[in-house]
Amino acid sequence: MKRKRIISAFLALVLAFALLPAAMAADMPFTDVPADAWYASDVLNAYNLKLINGKSLDKFAPDDNMTYAEAVKLAACIHQQDNLGKITLSNGNPWYQPYVDYAKQCGLIIEDLNWNAPATRAGYMAIFAYALNLDKAEINEVPEGAIPDVPITHPHAYEIYMMYRAGIVQGVDADFNCSPDSNIKRSEVAAILTRMLDPEKRKSFNVPRPSESGAPDFARAAANAVNEFTATGRLPDGRDITFTDAIAYDWYAVCDVDGDGKTELLFTINNATEPVEIVYAFNEATGEFTPEISAIPDLSYFNNGIITVLWPDRIGLESYGFIPYDIYKYNKDADVYEYKTSIAIWDKTVAARDLSGKPFPSDIDRDGDGIVFMFYIDGAWDGKYVDGDTADERFSEYFPTVESMEDYADVNWRAIYQARG
């Protein structure tokens, strides 16, 4: 894999300091950083670059924790420098608010944290993984599930694996454990900053693929399914994907999309001659995955157990203004998704006549909004258009409230970006 070089003023400074004679570079000002400490050079680099200060003029406090507020400030500044070539951010009220606002705007974070609390290693990596384009800078082979204490189901697994693959972190021991719930130390932060800004300082290593032996376990089985797809293009149900050269990500997710208390494995495959999105249920007795839904990509998942699926064969109906879709509803007793109905919508502002030349049915459109609905059962339309009130009655069986139509399930999609074997 090719290493991506990150060009920025920060990197230029790092390299400049590396080339200066020792006497010209700033000496270590901190008496609590031994010269032989593993992090000594990282602390000095970060200090010289004014990325991280000491707790006092002569104390760095390498074993002290870093707060989430301090973490988001560093991530925001690195991101702004890399993208704008300069840092314009400054303290506000509270002091960290401008950095938080910037981080949200740029997608470094999606929610507020307890900013004054010590950051965990996982929480810190979840912020820093997006400060630079690390998803395209992998240098290490780290299969899914290979980090012993970070299963594929960990909420920050994607970001942690991204940091490992880019060589920013390599774990706390010889087995590559991450210790995700422990608090991150200032010495560790200095090392991470140095490796983020200078690709030549990153660590090269490979982590073995996890064992497939043992009792059926979702996290291990899901990790191995993703690894198998990454290596061979084969999905858990045995189908082989024929890939294209399209510039698009494939994705996977692990989440309980049907609300039955069990986690499902999802794939969205875009780089294929036949793109597909699949929801797999896991059989705890056999350790196998079974497809529950398989359709063209862009399914919508709702917290009430509804999935909407766009039609693969739209028979020209998209020219009416909306792409027709199927509604599936999860039956908890039977543990399956059941097809319920299909819906097409005709928007008069998009098409004044249908494909056969017939005009928009204004007599049906009693509310005058220029929209009528067509409901299908098993792909067959009864030939009747219905107005909004009648459509609302039918929709209420699947979406009892307006809010439920916007209550999407939280599917945390993760890109499959490593090269296939």
Residue pairs with C-beta under 8 A, 6 or more apart in sequence:
1 138
1 139
1 418
1 419
3 137
3 139
3 199
3 202
4 133
4 136
4 137
4 199
5 11
5 199
6 82
6 132
6 133
6 137
6 196
6 197
6 199
8 81
8 82
8 85
8 197
9 81
9 85
9 86
10 49
10 51
10 78
10 81
10 82
10 197
11 197
11 198
13 49
14 45
14 49
14 194
14 197
14 198
15 198
17 25
17 45
17 48
17 49
18 198
25 44
25 48
26 44
26 47
26 48
28 35
28 40
28 43
28 44
29 47
29 54
29 57
29 58
30 43
30 47
30 54
30 58
30 59
30 60
31 58
31 59
32 58
32 59
32 60
32 61
32 62
33 39
33 40
33 43
33 44
33 60
33 62
33 187
34 40
37 43
37 62
37 187
38 191
39 62
39 187
39 188
39 190
39 191
41 194
42 187
42 190
42 191
42 193
42 194
43 52
43 60
43 62
43 187
43 190
45 190
45 193
45 194
45 198
46 52
46 189
46 190
46 193
46 194
47 53
47 54
47 60
47 190
49 193
49 197
51 74
51 77
51 193
52 74
52 186
52 189
52 190
52 193
54 60
54 61
55 61
55 64
60 186
60 187
61 186
62 185
62 186
62 187
62 190
63 185
63 186
63 187
64 185
64 186
65 118
65 119
65 183
65 184
65 185
65 186
66 118
66 119
66 124
66 183
66 184
66 185
66 186
66 189
67 115
67 116
67 117
67 118
67 119
68 113
68 114
68 115
68 116
68 117
68 118
68 119
68 123
68 127
69 94
69 95
69 96
69 99
69 100
69 115
69 116
70 96
70 119
71 119
71 123
71 124
71 127
71 128
71 184
71 189
72 96
72 99
72 100
72 103
72 108
72 109
72 113
72 115
72 127
73 89
73 96
73 99
74 128
74 131
74 189
74 193
75 99
75 103
75 108
75 127
75 128
75 130
75 131
76 89
76 99
76 100
76 102
76 103
76 106
76 108
76 131
77 87
77 89
77 99
78 128
78 131
78 132
78 193
78 196
78 197
79 102
79 103
79 106
79 108
79 130
79 131
79 132
80 86
80 87
80 88
80 89
80 102
81 87
82 131
82 132
83 106
89 98
89 99
89 102
90 98
91 98
92 98
94 115
96 115
100 109
100 112
100 115
102 108
103 109
103 127
104 110
106 130
107 130
108 127
108 130
108 131
109 126
109 127
113 123
118 183
118 184
119 127
119 183
119 184
120 180
120 181
120 182
120 183
120 184
121 178
121 179
121 180
121 181
121 182
121 183
121 184
121 188
122 150
122 154
122 155
122 156
122 159
122 160
122 178
122 180
122 181
123 156
124 184
124 189
124 192
125 156
125 159
125 160
125 163
125 169
126 156
126 159
126 160
128 163
128 168
128 192
128 196
129 135
129 158
129 159
129 160
129 162
129 163
130 159
131 196
132 196
134 162
134 163
134 165
134 166
134 168
134 196
135 162
135 415
135 417
136 417
137 166
137 199
138 162
138 165
138 166
138 417
138 418
139 165
139 166
139 167
139 202
139 204
140 164
140 165
140 166
140 167
140 203
140 204
140 205
140 206
140 207
141 165
141 206
141 207
141 418
142 161
142 164
142 165
142 176
142 206
142 207
143 207
143 208
143 209
143 210
143 223
143 227
143 230
144 152
144 157
144 161
144 222
144 223
144 224
144 226
144 227
144 230
145 151
145 152
145 210
145 219
145 220
145 222
145 223
145 224
145 227
146 176
146 207
146 208
146 209
146 210
146 223
147 160
147 161
147 164
147 171
147 176
147 177
147 178
147 207
148 175
148 176
148 177
149 177
149 178
149 179
149 180
150 156
150 157
150 160
150 161
150 178
150 180
151 157
151 219
151 220
151 223
152 219
152 222
152 223
152 226
152 254
153 218
153 219
153 222
153 254
153 263
154 160
154 180
155 412
156 180
157 414
158 412
158 414
158 415
160 169
160 178
160 180
163 169
163 192
164 170
164 171
164 176
164 178
164 207
165 418
166 202
167 195
167 199
167 202
167 203
167 204
167 205
168 192
168 195
168 196
168 202
168 203
169 178
169 192
169 195
169 203
170 176
170 203
170 205
171 177
171 178
171 179
172 178
172 179
176 205
176 207
194 201
195 201
195 202
195 203
209 224
209 227
210 220
210 223
210 224
211 220
212 220
212 224
214 220
215 287
216 282
216 283
216 284
216 285
216 286
216 287
217 287
218 254
218 262
218 263
218 265
218 282
218 284
219 254
221 282
221 287
221 289
222 254
222 263
222 265
222 282
225 235
225 236
225 265
225 280
225 289
226 252
226 416
228 234
228 236
229 235
229 236
229 241
229 250
229 252
229 267
229 416
230 416
230 418
230 420
230 421
231 420
231 421
232 240
232 420
232 421
233 240
233 241
233 242
233 243
233 420
234 240
234 241
235 241
235 267
235 269
235 278
236 265
236 280
236 288
236 289
237 278
237 280
237 289
237 290
237 291
241 269
241 272
241 276
242 272
242 273
242 274
243 271
243 272
243 273
243 420
244 271
244 272
244 273
245 271
246 270
246 271
248 270
248 271
249 270
249 271
249 415
249 416
249 417
250 267
250 268
250 269
250 270
250 271
250 415
250 416
251 266
251 267
251 268
251 270
251 413
251 414
251 415
251 416
252 265
252 266
252 267
252 268
252 413
252 414
252 416
253 265
253 266
253 411
253 412
253 413
253 414
254 263
254 264
254 265
254 266
254 412
255 263
255 264
255 266
255 409
255 410
255 411
255 412
256 262
256 263
256 264
257 264
257 266
257 279
257 301
257 307
257 409
257 411
258 264
258 279
258 292
258 305
258 330
258 332
258 337
259 303
259 304
259 305
259 330
259 332
260 330
260 332
260 335
262 281
262 282
263 282
264 279
264 280
264 281
264 282
264 292
265 279
265 280
265 282
265 289
266 277
266 278
266 279
266 280
266 411
266 413
267 276
267 277
267 278
267 280
268 276
268 277
268 297
268 413
269 275
269 276
269 277
269 278
269 297
270 297
275 296
275 297
276 294
276 295
276 296
276 297
277 293
277 294
277 295
277 296
277 297
277 298
277 299
278 291
278 293
278 294
279 291
279 292
279 293
279 294
279 299
279 307
279 337
280 289
280 290
280 291
280 292
281 289
281 290
281 291
281 292
281 335
282 288
282 289
283 289
283 290
292 336
292 337
293 299
293 307
293 309
293 328
293 337
295 309
295 310
295 312
295 326
296 309
296 310
296 312
298 310
299 307
299 308
299 309
299 310
300 307
300 308
300 408
301 307
301 408
301 409
301 411
302 308
302 399
302 404
302 405
302 407
302 408
302 409
303 404
303 407
303 408
303 409
304 398
304 399
304 400
304 404
304 407
305 329
305 330
305 332
306 327
306 328
306 329
306 330
306 398
306 399
307 327
307 328
307 329
307 330
307 337
308 325
308 326
308 327
308 328
309 325
309 326
309 327
309 328
310 323
310 324
310 325
311 317
311 323
311 324
311 325
311 326
311 342
314 323
314 324
316 355
317 323
317 324
317 344
318 324
319 350
319 351
319 355
320 344
320 345
320 346
320 347
320 350
320 351
320 354
321 345
321 346
321 347
321 349
321 350
321 351
322 344
322 345
322 346
322 347
324 342
324 343
324 344
324 345
324 376
325 342
325 343
326 339
326 340
326 341
326 342
327 339
327 340
327 341
327 342
327 343
327 398
328 337
328 338
328 339
328 340
329 337
329 338
329 340
329 398
330 336
330 337
330 338
331 337
331 338
339 378
340 397
340 398
341 375
341 376
341 377
341 394
342 375
342 376
342 377
342 379
343 373
343 374
343 375
343 376
344 373
344 374
344 376
344 381
345 371
345 372
345 373
345 374
346 354
346 360
346 371
346 372
346 373
346 374
346 385
347 370
347 371
348 360
348 362
348 365
348 370
348 371
349 370
351 360
352 359
352 360
353 359
353 360
354 360
360 370
360 372
361 372
361 385
364 372
364 385
364 386
364 387
365 371
365 372
365 387
366 387
366 389
367 387
367 388
367 389
369 388
371 388
372 385
372 386
372 387
373 385
373 386
373 387
373 388
373 390
373 391
374 381
374 384
374 385
374 386
375 381
375 382
375 386
375 391
375 394
386 394
395 405
399 405
